[in-house]
Amino acid sequence: MPSRTAQAPVPPVTVAIRLGVALVGTIGFALSYDALRQMAVAIHIRGVLTYTFPLVIDGFIAIGVAALLILRTAPWRSRLYVWALVGLATVTSIWANALHAVRLNQQAHTAGLHLDDVTVGALSAISAGWLRRCRARTVDAEFGQQMLIKRVRHVVESRERLVGVSVNRS
């Protein structure tokens, strides 16, 4: 029978970092969602369907990252295919966000600060790219940590059964 072990408490700094990453990721998703939805209107997607367009693009990225985590031990060719799909969806999303920002910049007639199109597009692409990378790395690190803990527990329990001795984990 597997023994239950108490998990060490998570340091407050780790909790704060996770909450910060989740907050930044949520804000990034909201900004990207808004831009992609407006792009859906611009390419003449009708009515309610404009709300689903961003979910298809950014959702594909999220599913791809999850697939990469699941396939981390799969053959290189399988992972390469998923990486190609995730890369294509990411480039599409970043391009659409940058194009949206540039078009709005071209239409803006403000008396205050006005940035050139290259700067606006670059800032839009940089922020969107870093947010996606940040979300993917966080998911990957948390998943890896959980898998490592499970693996260590399995090794300890296997050795306990082999030797016939239980290790006190308190």
Contacts in CASP RR format, 6 or more apart in sequence:
PFRMAT RR
TARGET T0000
AUTHOR 0000-0000-0000
METHOD contacts of the structure
MODEL  1
MPSRTAQAPVPPVTVAIRLGVALVGTIGFALSYDALRQMAVAIHIRGVLT
YTFPLVIDGFIAIGVAALLILRTAPWRSRLYVWALVGLATVTSIWANALH
AVRLNQQAHTAGLHLDDVTVGALSAISAGWLRRCRARTVDAEFGQQMLIK
RVRHVVESRERLVGVSVNRS
2 157 0 8 1.000
3 157 0 8 1.000
3 160 0 8 1.000
3 166 0 8 1.000
3 169 0 8 1.000
5 153 0 8 1.000
5 169 0 8 1.000
6 169 0 8 1.000
6 170 0 8 1.000
7 149 0 8 1.000
18 138 0 8 1.000
18 142 0 8 1.000
21 134 0 8 1.000
21 135 0 8 1.000
21 138 0 8 1.000
22 138 0 8 1.000
24 131 0 8 1.000
24 134 0 8 1.000
25 131 0 8 1.000
25 134 0 8 1.000
25 135 0 8 1.000
28 127 0 8 1.000
28 128 0 8 1.000
28 131 0 8 1.000
29 58 0 8 1.000
29 131 0 8 1.000
31 97 0 8 1.000
31 127 0 8 1.000
31 128 0 8 1.000
32 54 0 8 1.000
32 58 0 8 1.000
32 93 0 8 1.000
32 97 0 8 1.000
32 128 0 8 1.000
32 131 0 8 1.000
33 54 0 8 1.000
33 55 0 8 1.000
33 58 0 8 1.000
35 96 0 8 1.000
35 97 0 8 1.000
35 100 0 8 1.000
35 101 0 8 1.000
35 124 0 8 1.000
36 53 0 8 1.000
36 54 0 8 1.000
36 57 0 8 1.000
36 58 0 8 1.000
36 93 0 8 1.000
36 96 0 8 1.000
36 97 0 8 1.000
36 100 0 8 1.000
37 50 0 8 1.000
37 51 0 8 1.000
37 53 0 8 1.000
37 54 0 8 1.000
38 100 0 8 1.000
39 53 0 8 1.000
39 96 0 8 1.000
39 99 0 8 1.000
39 100 0 8 1.000
40 49 0 8 1.000
40 50 0 8 1.000
40 53 0 8 1.000
40 54 0 8 1.000
41 50 0 8 1.000
42 103 0 8 1.000
45 53 0 8 1.000
57 89 0 8 1.000
57 92 0 8 1.000
57 93 0 8 1.000
57 96 0 8 1.000
58 89 0 8 1.000
58 93 0 8 1.000
59 89 0 8 1.000
60 85 0 8 1.000
60 86 0 8 1.000
60 89 0 8 1.000
61 86 0 8 1.000
61 89 0 8 1.000
61 90 0 8 1.000
61 93 0 8 1.000
61 132 0 8 1.000
64 82 0 8 1.000
64 85 0 8 1.000
64 86 0 8 1.000
64 89 0 8 1.000
65 86 0 8 1.000
65 135 0 8 1.000
65 136 0 8 1.000
65 139 0 8 1.000
65 140 0 8 1.000
66 139 0 8 1.000
67 82 0 8 1.000
68 79 0 8 1.000
68 82 0 8 1.000
68 83 0 8 1.000
68 86 0 8 1.000
69 139 0 8 1.000
69 140 0 8 1.000
69 143 0 8 1.000
71 78 0 8 1.000
71 79 0 8 1.000
71 82 0 8 1.000
72 79 0 8 1.000
90 129 0 8 1.000
90 132 0 8 1.000
93 128 0 8 1.000
93 132 0 8 1.000
94 125 0 8 1.000
94 128 0 8 1.000
94 129 0 8 1.000
94 132 0 8 1.000
95 125 0 8 1.000
97 124 0 8 1.000
97 125 0 8 1.000
97 128 0 8 1.000
98 121 0 8 1.000
98 122 0 8 1.000
98 124 0 8 1.000
98 125 0 8 1.000
98 128 0 8 1.000
100 124 0 8 1.000
101 120 0 8 1.000
101 121 0 8 1.000
101 123 0 8 1.000
101 124 0 8 1.000
102 117 0 8 1.000
102 120 0 8 1.000
102 121 0 8 1.000
102 124 0 8 1.000
105 114 0 8 1.000
105 115 0 8 1.000
105 117 0 8 1.000
105 120 0 8 1.000
105 121 0 8 1.000
106 117 0 8 1.000
108 114 0 8 1.000
115 123 0 8 1.000
156 167 0 8 1.000
160 166 0 8 1.000
160 167 0 8 1.000
END
